[in-house]
Amino acid sequence: MNILAISGSGRAASTNTALLRAVAGIAQPAHRVTVWDGIAGLPVFSPDLEAGPLPAPVQRFADLIRASDGVIIASPEYVRAIPGGLKNAIDWLVSRDEIVAKPLALLHASHRGDDMLAQLRLVLGTVSQRFAPEVFARFALMKLTPDEIAQRMAEPENRAAVAAFLTAFAAS
């Protein structure tokens, strides 16, 4: 399965991006996971920009989704809500067809963030026919560096949890 893993963070040393990179390493060879951390490079959504050719970063984003067999999202919460950059990325997809029929699931890199997760589940259930809210994994990784996250995710119980998550995702 060719999976696009979207980081909802624009931060260079993002916990969520580090989680997704670790998942990509664990997933091989059963699944190919491509991590996309380009949220910060997308222009602010405007329906006016959909009339002509899409801005290049948006077109690349849409093309990555189209080429994938499924999408996984890992995102921080900001002020108990979906980060603006991730919501902006989702807004770019609303009137397009790339995400509608793709399997879609969430990973989470924190022990908190339930308000954001509830909002994100609502939004994703609106834009996708195949959002699988029951396919979910959570890892307590806050305040760890990307290297520490890689080490933590390499632990047998976390590798097993990722494998179980990916198996459930592939079956969704």
CNS distance restraints for C-alpha pairs under 8 A (distance, minus, plus):
assign (resid   1 and name CA) (resid  30 and name CA) 7.28 0.50 0.50
assign (resid   1 and name CA) (resid  31 and name CA) 4.87 0.50 0.50
assign (resid   1 and name CA) (resid  32 and name CA) 6.16 0.50 0.50
assign (resid   1 and name CA) (resid  69 and name CA) 6.10 0.50 0.50
assign (resid   1 and name CA) (resid  70 and name CA) 7.71 0.50 0.50
assign (resid   1 and name CA) (resid 170 and name CA) 7.07 0.50 0.50
assign (resid   2 and name CA) (resid  31 and name CA) 6.13 0.50 0.50
assign (resid   2 and name CA) (resid  32 and name CA) 4.89 0.50 0.50
assign (resid   2 and name CA) (resid  33 and name CA) 6.16 0.50 0.50
assign (resid   2 and name CA) (resid  34 and name CA) 7.77 0.50 0.50
assign (resid   2 and name CA) (resid  68 and name CA) 5.23 0.50 0.50
assign (resid   2 and name CA) (resid  69 and name CA) 5.12 0.50 0.50
assign (resid   2 and name CA) (resid  70 and name CA) 6.79 0.50 0.50
assign (resid   3 and name CA) (resid  31 and name CA) 7.14 0.50 0.50
assign (resid   3 and name CA) (resid  32 and name CA) 5.98 0.50 0.50
assign (resid   3 and name CA) (resid  33 and name CA) 4.70 0.50 0.50
assign (resid   3 and name CA) (resid  34 and name CA) 6.22 0.50 0.50
assign (resid   3 and name CA) (resid  68 and name CA) 5.49 0.50 0.50
assign (resid   3 and name CA) (resid  69 and name CA) 5.79 0.50 0.50
assign (resid   3 and name CA) (resid  70 and name CA) 5.00 0.50 0.50
assign (resid   3 and name CA) (resid  71 and name CA) 5.62 0.50 0.50
assign (resid   3 and name CA) (resid  72 and name CA) 7.11 0.50 0.50
assign (resid   4 and name CA) (resid  33 and name CA) 5.85 0.50 0.50
assign (resid   4 and name CA) (resid  34 and name CA) 5.00 0.50 0.50
assign (resid   4 and name CA) (resid  35 and name CA) 6.13 0.50 0.50
assign (resid   4 and name CA) (resid  36 and name CA) 6.99 0.50 0.50
assign (resid   4 and name CA) (resid  64 and name CA) 7.14 0.50 0.50
assign (resid   4 and name CA) (resid  65 and name CA) 6.63 0.50 0.50
assign (resid   4 and name CA) (resid  68 and name CA) 5.85 0.50 0.50
assign (resid   4 and name CA) (resid  69 and name CA) 7.81 0.50 0.50
assign (resid   4 and name CA) (resid  70 and name CA) 6.33 0.50 0.50
assign (resid   4 and name CA) (resid  71 and name CA) 4.83 0.50 0.50
assign (resid   4 and name CA) (resid  72 and name CA) 6.28 0.50 0.50
assign (resid   5 and name CA) (resid  20 and name CA) 6.43 0.50 0.50
assign (resid   5 and name CA) (resid  33 and name CA) 6.46 0.50 0.50
assign (resid   5 and name CA) (resid  34 and name CA) 5.85 0.50 0.50
assign (resid   5 and name CA) (resid  35 and name CA) 4.68 0.50 0.50
assign (resid   5 and name CA) (resid  36 and name CA) 5.98 0.50 0.50
assign (resid   5 and name CA) (resid  71 and name CA) 5.83 0.50 0.50
assign (resid   5 and name CA) (resid  72 and name CA) 4.69 0.50 0.50
assign (resid   5 and name CA) (resid  73 and name CA) 5.75 0.50 0.50
assign (resid   5 and name CA) (resid  74 and name CA) 7.58 0.50 0.50
assign (resid   6 and name CA) (resid  20 and name CA) 7.93 0.50 0.50
assign (resid   6 and name CA) (resid  35 and name CA) 6.06 0.50 0.50
assign (resid   6 and name CA) (resid  36 and name CA) 4.98 0.50 0.50
assign (resid   6 and name CA) (resid  37 and name CA) 6.32 0.50 0.50
assign (resid   6 and name CA) (resid  71 and name CA) 7.24 0.50 0.50
assign (resid   6 and name CA) (resid  72 and name CA) 6.13 0.50 0.50
assign (resid   6 and name CA) (resid  73 and name CA) 4.76 0.50 0.50
assign (resid   6 and name CA) (resid  74 and name CA) 6.42 0.50 0.50
assign (resid   7 and name CA) (resid  16 and name CA) 5.92 0.50 0.50
assign (resid   7 and name CA) (resid  17 and name CA) 5.31 0.50 0.50
assign (resid   7 and name CA) (resid  20 and name CA) 7.32 0.50 0.50
assign (resid   7 and name CA) (resid  35 and name CA) 7.32 0.50 0.50
assign (resid   7 and name CA) (resid  36 and name CA) 6.24 0.50 0.50
assign (resid   7 and name CA) (resid  37 and name CA) 5.20 0.50 0.50
assign (resid   7 and name CA) (resid  38 and name CA) 7.92 0.50 0.50
assign (resid   7 and name CA) (resid  39 and name CA) 7.41 0.50 0.50
assign (resid   7 and name CA) (resid  73 and name CA) 6.03 0.50 0.50
assign (resid   7 and name CA) (resid  74 and name CA) 5.25 0.50 0.50
assign (resid   7 and name CA) (resid  75 and name CA) 5.86 0.50 0.50
assign (resid   8 and name CA) (resid  16 and name CA) 7.32 0.50 0.50
assign (resid   8 and name CA) (resid  37 and name CA) 7.51 0.50 0.50
assign (resid   8 and name CA) (resid  39 and name CA) 6.63 0.50 0.50
assign (resid   8 and name CA) (resid  73 and name CA) 6.91 0.50 0.50
assign (resid   8 and name CA) (resid  74 and name CA) 5.94 0.50 0.50
assign (resid   8 and name CA) (resid  75 and name CA) 4.17 0.50 0.50
assign (resid   8 and name CA) (resid  76 and name CA) 6.55 0.50 0.50
assign (resid   8 and name CA) (resid  83 and name CA) 7.00 0.50 0.50
assign (resid   8 and name CA) (resid  85 and name CA) 6.94 0.50 0.50
assign (resid   8 and name CA) (resid  86 and name CA) 4.98 0.50 0.50
assign (resid   9 and name CA) (resid  14 and name CA) 6.32 0.50 0.50
assign (resid   9 and name CA) (resid  16 and name CA) 6.89 0.50 0.50
assign (resid   9 and name CA) (resid  17 and name CA) 7.30 0.50 0.50
assign (resid   9 and name CA) (resid  37 and name CA) 7.23 0.50 0.50
assign (resid   9 and name CA) (resid  39 and name CA) 6.72 0.50 0.50
assign (resid   9 and name CA) (resid  40 and name CA) 7.83 0.50 0.50
assign (resid   9 and name CA) (resid  75 and name CA) 6.08 0.50 0.50
assign (resid   9 and name CA) (resid  76 and name CA) 6.49 0.50 0.50
assign (resid   9 and name CA) (resid  83 and name CA) 7.43 0.50 0.50
assign (resid   9 and name CA) (resid  85 and name CA) 7.29 0.50 0.50
assign (resid   9 and name CA) (resid  86 and name CA) 7.28 0.50 0.50
assign (resid  10 and name CA) (resid  14 and name CA) 7.37 0.50 0.50
assign (resid  10 and name CA) (resid  37 and name CA) 6.98 0.50 0.50
assign (resid  10 and name CA) (resid  38 and name CA) 7.16 0.50 0.50
assign (resid  10 and name CA) (resid  39 and name CA) 5.65 0.50 0.50
assign (resid  10 and name CA) (resid  40 and name CA) 4.95 0.50 0.50
assign (resid  10 and name CA) (resid  85 and name CA) 7.22 0.50 0.50
assign (resid  13 and name CA) (resid  17 and name CA) 7.61 0.50 0.50
assign (resid  13 and name CA) (resid  18 and name CA) 7.52 0.50 0.50
assign (resid  13 and name CA) (resid 145 and name CA) 7.37 0.50 0.50
assign (resid  13 and name CA) (resid 146 and name CA) 6.61 0.50 0.50
assign (resid  14 and name CA) (resid  18 and name CA) 6.19 0.50 0.50
assign (resid  14 and name CA) (resid 146 and name CA) 7.48 0.50 0.50
assign (resid  15 and name CA) (resid  19 and name CA) 6.15 0.50 0.50
assign (resid  15 and name CA) (resid 109 and name CA) 6.69 0.50 0.50
assign (resid  15 and name CA) (resid 141 and name CA) 6.97 0.50 0.50
assign (resid  15 and name CA) (resid 142 and name CA) 6.78 0.50 0.50
assign (resid  15 and name CA) (resid 143 and name CA) 7.81 0.50 0.50
assign (resid  15 and name CA) (resid 144 and name CA) 7.23 0.50 0.50
assign (resid  15 and name CA) (resid 145 and name CA) 7.26 0.50 0.50
assign (resid  15 and name CA) (resid 146 and name CA) 6.53 0.50 0.50
assign (resid  15 and name CA) (resid 149 and name CA) 7.57 0.50 0.50
assign (resid  16 and name CA) (resid  20 and name CA) 6.22 0.50 0.50
assign (resid  16 and name CA) (resid  74 and name CA) 5.55 0.50 0.50
assign (resid  16 and name CA) (resid  75 and name CA) 5.91 0.50 0.50
assign (resid  16 and name CA) (resid  76 and name CA) 6.85 0.50 0.50
assign (resid  16 and name CA) (resid 108 and name CA) 7.32 0.50 0.50
assign (resid  16 and name CA) (resid 109 and name CA) 5.86 0.50 0.50
assign (resid  17 and name CA) (resid  21 and name CA) 6.14 0.50 0.50
assign (resid  17 and name CA) (resid  35 and name CA) 7.50 0.50 0.50
assign (resid  17 and name CA) (resid  37 and name CA) 6.74 0.50 0.50
assign (resid  17 and name CA) (resid  74 and name CA) 7.57 0.50 0.50
assign (resid  18 and name CA) (resid  22 and name CA) 6.21 0.50 0.50
assign (resid  18 and name CA) (resid 146 and name CA) 5.18 0.50 0.50
assign (resid  18 and name CA) (resid 149 and name CA) 6.48 0.50 0.50
assign (resid  18 and name CA) (resid 150 and name CA) 7.05 0.50 0.50
assign (resid  19 and name CA) (resid  23 and name CA) 6.23 0.50 0.50
assign (resid  19 and name CA) (resid  74 and name CA) 7.98 0.50 0.50
assign (resid  19 and name CA) (resid 109 and name CA) 6.76 0.50 0.50
assign (resid  19 and name CA) (resid 146 and name CA) 7.93 0.50 0.50
assign (resid  19 and name CA) (resid 149 and name CA) 6.59 0.50 0.50
assign (resid  19 and name CA) (resid 150 and name CA) 7.34 0.50 0.50
assign (resid  19 and name CA) (resid 153 and name CA) 7.62 0.50 0.50
assign (resid  20 and name CA) (resid  24 and name CA) 6.13 0.50 0.50
assign (resid  20 and name CA) (resid  35 and name CA) 6.41 0.50 0.50
assign (resid  20 and name CA) (resid  74 and name CA) 7.26 0.50 0.50
assign (resid  21 and name CA) (resid  25 and name CA) 6.44 0.50 0.50
assign (resid  21 and name CA) (resid  35 and name CA) 6.44 0.50 0.50
assign (resid  22 and name CA) (resid  26 and name CA) 6.29 0.50 0.50
assign (resid  22 and name CA) (resid 149 and name CA) 7.62 0.50 0.50
assign (resid  22 and name CA) (resid 150 and name CA) 5.57 0.50 0.50
assign (resid  22 and name CA) (resid 153 and name CA) 6.37 0.50 0.50
assign (resid  22 and name CA) (resid 154 and name CA) 7.73 0.50 0.50
assign (resid  23 and name CA) (resid  27 and name CA) 5.92 0.50 0.50
assign (resid  23 and name CA) (resid  33 and name CA) 7.64 0.50 0.50
assign (resid  23 and name CA) (resid 153 and name CA) 7.85 0.50 0.50
assign (resid  23 and name CA) (resid 162 and name CA) 6.63 0.50 0.50
assign (resid  24 and name CA) (resid  28 and name CA) 6.84 0.50 0.50
assign (resid  24 and name CA) (resid  32 and name CA) 7.02 0.50 0.50
assign (resid  24 and name CA) (resid  33 and name CA) 4.84 0.50 0.50
assign (resid  24 and name CA) (resid  34 and name CA) 6.88 0.50 0.50
assign (resid  24 and name CA) (resid  35 and name CA) 7.39 0.50 0.50
assign (resid  26 and name CA) (resid 154 and name CA) 7.85 0.50 0.50
assign (resid  26 and name CA) (resid 159 and name CA) 6.50 0.50 0.50
assign (resid  26 and name CA) (resid 162 and name CA) 7.31 0.50 0.50
assign (resid  26 and name CA) (resid 163 and name CA) 7.49 0.50 0.50
assign (resid  27 and name CA) (resid  31 and name CA) 5.28 0.50 0.50
assign (resid  27 and name CA) (resid  32 and name CA) 6.69 0.50 0.50
assign (resid  27 and name CA) (resid  33 and name CA) 6.92 0.50 0.50
assign (resid  27 and name CA) (resid 162 and name CA) 7.76 0.50 0.50
assign (resid  27 and name CA) (resid 163 and name CA) 6.93 0.50 0.50
assign (resid  27 and name CA) (resid 166 and name CA) 7.52 0.50 0.50
assign (resid  28 and name CA) (resid  32 and name CA) 6.21 0.50 0.50
assign (resid  28 and name CA) (resid  33 and name CA) 7.95 0.50 0.50
assign (resid  38 and name CA) (resid  42 and name CA) 7.05 0.50 0.50
assign (resid  39 and name CA) (resid  85 and name CA) 5.69 0.50 0.50
assign (resid  39 and name CA) (resid  86 and name CA) 6.44 0.50 0.50
assign (resid  39 and name CA) (resid  89 and name CA) 6.73 0.50 0.50
assign (resid  40 and name CA) (resid  85 and name CA) 6.42 0.50 0.50
assign (resid  41 and name CA) (resid  57 and name CA) 6.68 0.50 0.50
assign (resid  42 and name CA) (resid  57 and name CA) 5.78 0.50 0.50
assign (resid  42 and name CA) (resid  58 and name CA) 6.16 0.50 0.50
assign (resid  42 and name CA) (resid  85 and name CA) 7.94 0.50 0.50
assign (resid  42 and name CA) (resid  88 and name CA) 7.93 0.50 0.50
assign (resid  42 and name CA) (resid  89 and name CA) 7.09 0.50 0.50
assign (resid  43 and name CA) (resid  55 and name CA) 7.71 0.50 0.50
assign (resid  43 and name CA) (resid  57 and name CA) 7.82 0.50 0.50
assign (resid  43 and name CA) (resid  58 and name CA) 7.72 0.50 0.50
assign (resid  44 and name CA) (resid  88 and name CA) 6.38 0.50 0.50
assign (resid  45 and name CA) (resid  49 and name CA) 7.52 0.50 0.50
assign (resid  45 and name CA) (resid  88 and name CA) 6.00 0.50 0.50
assign (resid  45 and name CA) (resid  89 and name CA) 7.76 0.50 0.50
assign (resid  45 and name CA) (resid  91 and name CA) 6.49 0.50 0.50
assign (resid  45 and name CA) (resid  92 and name CA) 5.95 0.50 0.50
assign (resid  46 and name CA) (resid  50 and name CA) 7.21 0.50 0.50
assign (resid  47 and name CA) (resid  51 and name CA) 7.20 0.50 0.50
assign (resid  49 and name CA) (resid  53 and name CA) 7.73 0.50 0.50
assign (resid  49 and name CA) (resid  54 and name CA) 6.43 0.50 0.50
assign (resid  49 and name CA) (resid  55 and name CA) 7.37 0.50 0.50
assign (resid  50 and name CA) (resid  54 and name CA) 5.84 0.50 0.50
assign (resid  54 and name CA) (resid  58 and name CA) 6.22 0.50 0.50
assign (resid  54 and name CA) (resid  59 and name CA) 5.70 0.50 0.50
assign (resid  55 and name CA) (resid  59 and name CA) 6.27 0.50 0.50
assign (resid  56 and name CA) (resid  60 and name CA) 6.19 0.50 0.50
assign (resid  57 and name CA) (resid  61 and name CA) 6.20 0.50 0.50
assign (resid  58 and name CA) (resid  62 and name CA) 6.13 0.50 0.50
assign (resid  58 and name CA) (resid  92 and name CA) 7.37 0.50 0.50
assign (resid  59 and name CA) (resid  63 and name CA) 6.01 0.50 0.50
assign (resid  60 and name CA) (resid  64 and name CA) 6.20 0.50 0.50
assign (resid  61 and name CA) (resid  65 and name CA) 6.47 0.50 0.50
assign (resid  62 and name CA) (resid  66 and name CA) 6.14 0.50 0.50
assign (resid  62 and name CA) (resid  93 and name CA) 7.54 0.50 0.50
assign (resid  62 and name CA) (resid  98 and name CA) 6.52 0.50 0.50
assign (resid  63 and name CA) (resid  67 and name CA) 6.12 0.50 0.50
assign (resid  64 and name CA) (resid  68 and name CA) 6.33 0.50 0.50
assign (resid  65 and name CA) (resid  70 and name CA) 7.75 0.50 0.50
assign (resid  65 and name CA) (resid  71 and name CA) 7.23 0.50 0.50
assign (resid  65 and name CA) (resid  98 and name CA) 6.08 0.50 0.50
assign (resid  65 and name CA) (resid  99 and name CA) 6.77 0.50 0.50
assign (resid  66 and name CA) (resid  98 and name CA) 5.14 0.50 0.50
assign (resid  66 and name CA) (resid  99 and name CA) 7.48 0.50 0.50
assign (resid  69 and name CA) (resid 102 and name CA) 6.53 0.50 0.50
assign (resid  69 and name CA) (resid 103 and name CA) 7.31 0.50 0.50
assign (resid  70 and name CA) (resid 102 and name CA) 5.14 0.50 0.50
assign (resid  70 and name CA) (resid 103 and name CA) 4.73 0.50 0.50
assign (resid  70 and name CA) (resid 104 and name CA) 5.93 0.50 0.50
assign (resid  71 and name CA) (resid 102 and name CA) 6.83 0.50 0.50
assign (resid  71 and name CA) (resid 103 and name CA) 6.24 0.50 0.50
assign (resid  71 and name CA) (resid 104 and name CA) 4.83 0.50 0.50
assign (resid  71 and name CA) (resid 105 and name CA) 6.65 0.50 0.50
assign (resid  72 and name CA) (resid 104 and name CA) 5.71 0.50 0.50
assign (resid  72 and name CA) (resid 105 and name CA) 4.98 0.50 0.50
assign (resid  72 and name CA) (resid 106 and name CA) 5.56 0.50 0.50
assign (resid  72 and name CA) (resid 107 and name CA) 6.97 0.50 0.50
assign (resid  73 and name CA) (resid 104 and name CA) 7.78 0.50 0.50
assign (resid  73 and name CA) (resid 105 and name CA) 6.47 0.50 0.50
assign (resid  73 and name CA) (resid 106 and name CA) 4.98 0.50 0.50
assign (resid  73 and name CA) (resid 107 and name CA) 6.13 0.50 0.50
assign (resid  74 and name CA) (resid 106 and name CA) 5.94 0.50 0.50
assign (resid  74 and name CA) (resid 107 and name CA) 4.87 0.50 0.50
assign (resid  74 and name CA) (resid 108 and name CA) 5.37 0.50 0.50
assign (resid  74 and name CA) (resid 109 and name CA) 7.18 0.50 0.50
assign (resid  75 and name CA) (resid  82 and name CA) 7.83 0.50 0.50
assign (resid  75 and name CA) (resid  83 and name CA) 7.73 0.50 0.50
assign (resid  75 and name CA) (resid  86 and name CA) 7.82 0.50 0.50
assign (resid  75 and name CA) (resid 107 and name CA) 7.79 0.50 0.50
assign (resid  75 and name CA) (resid 108 and name CA) 6.56 0.50 0.50
assign (resid  75 and name CA) (resid 109 and name CA) 7.66 0.50 0.50
assign (resid  76 and name CA) (resid  82 and name CA) 7.57 0.50 0.50
assign (resid  76 and name CA) (resid  83 and name CA) 7.03 0.50 0.50
assign (resid  76 and name CA) (resid 108 and name CA) 7.68 0.50 0.50
assign (resid  76 and name CA) (resid 109 and name CA) 7.51 0.50 0.50
assign (resid  76 and name CA) (resid 110 and name CA) 7.86 0.50 0.50
assign (resid  76 and name CA) (resid 113 and name CA) 7.30 0.50 0.50
assign (resid  77 and name CA) (resid  81 and name CA) 5.41 0.50 0.50
assign (resid  77 and name CA) (resid  82 and name CA) 5.62 0.50 0.50
assign (resid  77 and name CA) (resid  83 and name CA) 6.03 0.50 0.50
assign (resid  77 and name CA) (resid 113 and name CA) 5.68 0.50 0.50
assign (resid  77 and name CA) (resid 116 and name CA) 5.51 0.50 0.50
assign (resid  77 and name CA) (resid 117 and name CA) 8.00 0.50 0.50
assign (resid  78 and name CA) (resid  82 and name CA) 6.35 0.50 0.50
assign (resid  78 and name CA) (resid  83 and name CA) 5.42 0.50 0.50
assign (resid  78 and name CA) (resid 116 and name CA) 7.86 0.50 0.50
assign (resid  80 and name CA) (resid 113 and name CA) 6.63 0.50 0.50
assign (resid  80 and name CA) (resid 114 and name CA) 7.97 0.50 0.50
assign (resid  80 and name CA) (resid 115 and name CA) 5.55 0.50 0.50
assign (resid  80 and name CA) (resid 116 and name CA) 5.48 0.50 0.50
assign (resid  81 and name CA) (resid 115 and name CA) 6.40 0.50 0.50
assign (resid  81 and name CA) (resid 116 and name CA) 4.37 0.50 0.50
assign (resid  81 and name CA) (resid 119 and name CA) 7.00 0.50 0.50
assign (resid  82 and name CA) (resid  86 and name CA) 6.81 0.50 0.50
assign (resid  82 and name CA) (resid  87 and name CA) 6.37 0.50 0.50
assign (resid  82 and name CA) (resid 116 and name CA) 5.22 0.50 0.50
assign (resid  82 and name CA) (resid 117 and name CA) 7.75 0.50 0.50
assign (resid  82 and name CA) (resid 119 and name CA) 6.88 0.50 0.50
assign (resid  82 and name CA) (resid 120 and name CA) 6.48 0.50 0.50
assign (resid  83 and name CA) (resid  87 and name CA) 6.35 0.50 0.50
assign (resid  84 and name CA) (resid  88 and name CA) 5.98 0.50 0.50
assign (resid  85 and name CA) (resid  89 and name CA) 6.27 0.50 0.50
assign (resid  86 and name CA) (resid  90 and name CA) 6.26 0.50 0.50
assign (resid  87 and name CA) (resid  91 and name CA) 6.08 0.50 0.50
assign (resid  88 and name CA) (resid  92 and name CA) 6.45 0.50 0.50
assign (resid  89 and name CA) (resid  93 and name CA) 6.93 0.50 0.50
assign (resid  90 and name CA) (resid  94 and name CA) 6.55 0.50 0.50
assign (resid  92 and name CA) (resid  96 and name CA) 7.73 0.50 0.50
assign (resid  93 and name CA) (resid  97 and name CA) 7.32 0.50 0.50
assign (resid  93 and name CA) (resid  98 and name CA) 7.17 0.50 0.50
assign (resid  93 and name CA) (resid  99 and name CA) 6.88 0.50 0.50
assign (resid  93 and name CA) (resid 127 and name CA) 7.87 0.50 0.50
assign (resid  94 and name CA) (resid 127 and name CA) 6.14 0.50 0.50
assign (resid  97 and name CA) (resid 101 and name CA) 7.76 0.50 0.50
assign (resid  98 and name CA) (resid 102 and name CA) 7.48 0.50 0.50
assign (resid  99 and name CA) (resid 127 and name CA) 7.17 0.50 0.50
assign (resid  99 and name CA) (resid 128 and name CA) 6.03 0.50 0.50
assign (resid 100 and name CA) (resid 127 and name CA) 6.03 0.50 0.50
assign (resid 100 and name CA) (resid 128 and name CA) 4.22 0.50 0.50
assign (resid 100 and name CA) (resid 129 and name CA) 5.57 0.50 0.50
assign (resid 100 and name CA) (resid 130 and name CA) 7.22 0.50 0.50
assign (resid 101 and name CA) (resid 128 and name CA) 6.20 0.50 0.50
assign (resid 101 and name CA) (resid 129 and name CA) 5.60 0.50 0.50
assign (resid 101 and name CA) (resid 130 and name CA) 5.84 0.50 0.50
assign (resid 102 and name CA) (resid 128 and name CA) 7.08 0.50 0.50
assign (resid 102 and name CA) (resid 129 and name CA) 7.61 0.50 0.50
assign (resid 102 and name CA) (resid 130 and name CA) 5.97 0.50 0.50
assign (resid 102 and name CA) (resid 131 and name CA) 7.79 0.50 0.50
assign (resid 103 and name CA) (resid 130 and name CA) 4.87 0.50 0.50
assign (resid 103 and name CA) (resid 131 and name CA) 5.85 0.50 0.50
assign (resid 103 and name CA) (resid 132 and name CA) 7.06 0.50 0.50
assign (resid 103 and name CA) (resid 169 and name CA) 7.50 0.50 0.50
assign (resid 103 and name CA) (resid 172 and name CA) 6.51 0.50 0.50
assign (resid 104 and name CA) (resid 128 and name CA) 7.53 0.50 0.50
assign (resid 104 and name CA) (resid 130 and name CA) 6.15 0.50 0.50
assign (resid 104 and name CA) (resid 131 and name CA) 4.57 0.50 0.50
assign (resid 104 and name CA) (resid 132 and name CA) 6.01 0.50 0.50
assign (resid 104 and name CA) (resid 169 and name CA) 7.92 0.50 0.50
assign (resid 105 and name CA) (resid 131 and name CA) 6.08 0.50 0.50
assign (resid 105 and name CA) (resid 132 and name CA) 5.47 0.50 0.50
assign (resid 105 and name CA) (resid 133 and name CA) 6.37 0.50 0.50
assign (resid 105 and name CA) (resid 135 and name CA) 5.88 0.50 0.50
assign (resid 105 and name CA) (resid 136 and name CA) 6.48 0.50 0.50
assign (resid 105 and name CA) (resid 169 and name CA) 7.02 0.50 0.50
assign (resid 106 and name CA) (resid 133 and name CA) 7.36 0.50 0.50
assign (resid 106 and name CA) (resid 135 and name CA) 7.04 0.50 0.50
assign (resid 106 and name CA) (resid 136 and name CA) 5.36 0.50 0.50
assign (resid 106 and name CA) (resid 137 and name CA) 7.12 0.50 0.50
assign (resid 107 and name CA) (resid 136 and name CA) 5.67 0.50 0.50
assign (resid 107 and name CA) (resid 137 and name CA) 5.06 0.50 0.50
assign (resid 107 and name CA) (resid 138 and name CA) 5.89 0.50 0.50
assign (resid 108 and name CA) (resid 136 and name CA) 7.88 0.50 0.50
assign (resid 108 and name CA) (resid 137 and name CA) 6.33 0.50 0.50
assign (resid 108 and name CA) (resid 138 and name CA) 4.60 0.50 0.50
assign (resid 108 and name CA) (resid 139 and name CA) 6.25 0.50 0.50
assign (resid 109 and name CA) (resid 138 and name CA) 5.87 0.50 0.50
assign (resid 109 and name CA) (resid 139 and name CA) 4.89 0.50 0.50
assign (resid 109 and name CA) (resid 140 and name CA) 5.67 0.50 0.50
assign (resid 109 and name CA) (resid 141 and name CA) 5.34 0.50 0.50
assign (resid 109 and name CA) (resid 142 and name CA) 6.69 0.50 0.50
assign (resid 110 and name CA) (resid 138 and name CA) 6.68 0.50 0.50
assign (resid 110 and name CA) (resid 139 and name CA) 5.84 0.50 0.50
assign (resid 110 and name CA) (resid 140 and name CA) 4.54 0.50 0.50
assign (resid 110 and name CA) (resid 141 and name CA) 5.62 0.50 0.50
assign (resid 110 and name CA) (resid 142 and name CA) 5.56 0.50 0.50
assign (resid 111 and name CA) (resid 138 and name CA) 7.21 0.50 0.50
assign (resid 111 and name CA) (resid 139 and name CA) 6.89 0.50 0.50
assign (resid 111 and name CA) (resid 140 and name CA) 5.07 0.50 0.50
assign (resid 111 and name CA) (resid 141 and name CA) 7.89 0.50 0.50
assign (resid 111 and name CA) (resid 142 and name CA) 7.88 0.50 0.50
assign (resid 113 and name CA) (resid 117 and name CA) 6.23 0.50 0.50
assign (resid 114 and name CA) (resid 118 and name CA) 6.09 0.50 0.50
assign (resid 115 and name CA) (resid 119 and name CA) 6.38 0.50 0.50
assign (resid 116 and name CA) (resid 120 and name CA) 6.00 0.50 0.50
assign (resid 117 and name CA) (resid 121 and name CA) 5.97 0.50 0.50
assign (resid 118 and name CA) (resid 122 and name CA) 6.32 0.50 0.50
assign (resid 119 and name CA) (resid 123 and name CA) 6.29 0.50 0.50
assign (resid 120 and name CA) (resid 124 and name CA) 5.95 0.50 0.50
assign (resid 121 and name CA) (resid 125 and name CA) 5.87 0.50 0.50
assign (resid 121 and name CA) (resid 133 and name CA) 6.73 0.50 0.50
assign (resid 122 and name CA) (resid 126 and name CA) 6.35 0.50 0.50
assign (resid 123 and name CA) (resid 127 and name CA) 6.49 0.50 0.50
assign (resid 124 and name CA) (resid 128 and name CA) 5.84 0.50 0.50
assign (resid 124 and name CA) (resid 131 and name CA) 6.36 0.50 0.50
assign (resid 125 and name CA) (resid 129 and name CA) 6.90 0.50 0.50
assign (resid 125 and name CA) (resid 130 and name CA) 7.77 0.50 0.50
assign (resid 125 and name CA) (resid 131 and name CA) 5.61 0.50 0.50
assign (resid 130 and name CA) (resid 172 and name CA) 7.78 0.50 0.50
assign (resid 132 and name CA) (resid 169 and name CA) 7.96 0.50 0.50
assign (resid 132 and name CA) (resid 172 and name CA) 6.72 0.50 0.50
assign (resid 135 and name CA) (resid 165 and name CA) 6.67 0.50 0.50
assign (resid 135 and name CA) (resid 168 and name CA) 6.33 0.50 0.50
assign (resid 135 and name CA) (resid 169 and name CA) 6.16 0.50 0.50
assign (resid 135 and name CA) (resid 172 and name CA) 7.90 0.50 0.50
assign (resid 136 and name CA) (resid 165 and name CA) 6.78 0.50 0.50
assign (resid 137 and name CA) (resid 161 and name CA) 7.45 0.50 0.50
assign (resid 137 and name CA) (resid 162 and name CA) 7.59 0.50 0.50
assign (resid 137 and name CA) (resid 165 and name CA) 6.46 0.50 0.50
assign (resid 141 and name CA) (resid 149 and name CA) 6.51 0.50 0.50
assign (resid 144 and name CA) (resid 148 and name CA) 5.65 0.50 0.50
assign (resid 144 and name CA) (resid 149 and name CA) 6.05 0.50 0.50
assign (resid 145 and name CA) (resid 149 and name CA) 6.15 0.50 0.50
assign (resid 146 and name CA) (resid 150 and name CA) 6.22 0.50 0.50
assign (resid 147 and name CA) (resid 151 and name CA) 6.33 0.50 0.50
assign (resid 148 and name CA) (resid 152 and name CA) 6.07 0.50 0.50
assign (resid 149 and name CA) (resid 153 and name CA) 5.96 0.50 0.50
assign (resid 150 and name CA) (resid 154 and name CA) 6.16 0.50 0.50
assign (resid 151 and name CA) (resid 155 and name CA) 6.88 0.50 0.50
assign (resid 152 and name CA) (resid 158 and name CA) 7.41 0.50 0.50
assign (resid 153 and name CA) (resid 158 and name CA) 5.24 0.50 0.50
assign (resid 153 and name CA) (resid 159 and name CA) 6.21 0.50 0.50
assign (resid 154 and name CA) (resid 158 and name CA) 6.60 0.50 0.50
assign (resid 154 and name CA) (resid 159 and name CA) 5.93 0.50 0.50
assign (resid 155 and name CA) (resid 159 and name CA) 6.17 0.50 0.50
assign (resid 156 and name CA) (resid 160 and name CA) 6.08 0.50 0.50
assign (resid 157 and name CA) (resid 161 and name CA) 6.18 0.50 0.50
assign (resid 158 and name CA) (resid 162 and name CA) 6.15 0.50 0.50
assign (resid 159 and name CA) (resid 163 and name CA) 6.15 0.50 0.50
assign (resid 160 and name CA) (resid 164 and name CA) 6.12 0.50 0.50
assign (resid 161 and name CA) (resid 165 and name CA) 6.09 0.50 0.50
assign (resid 162 and name CA) (resid 166 and name CA) 6.11 0.50 0.50
assign (resid 163 and name CA) (resid 167 and name CA) 6.11 0.50 0.50
assign (resid 164 and name CA) (resid 168 and name CA) 6.16 0.50 0.50
assign (resid 165 and name CA) (resid 169 and name CA) 6.04 0.50 0.50
assign (resid 166 and name CA) (resid 170 and name CA) 6.02 0.50 0.50
assign (resid 167 and name CA) (resid 171 and name CA) 6.35 0.50 0.50
assign (resid 168 and name CA) (resid 172 and name CA) 6.28 0.50 0.50
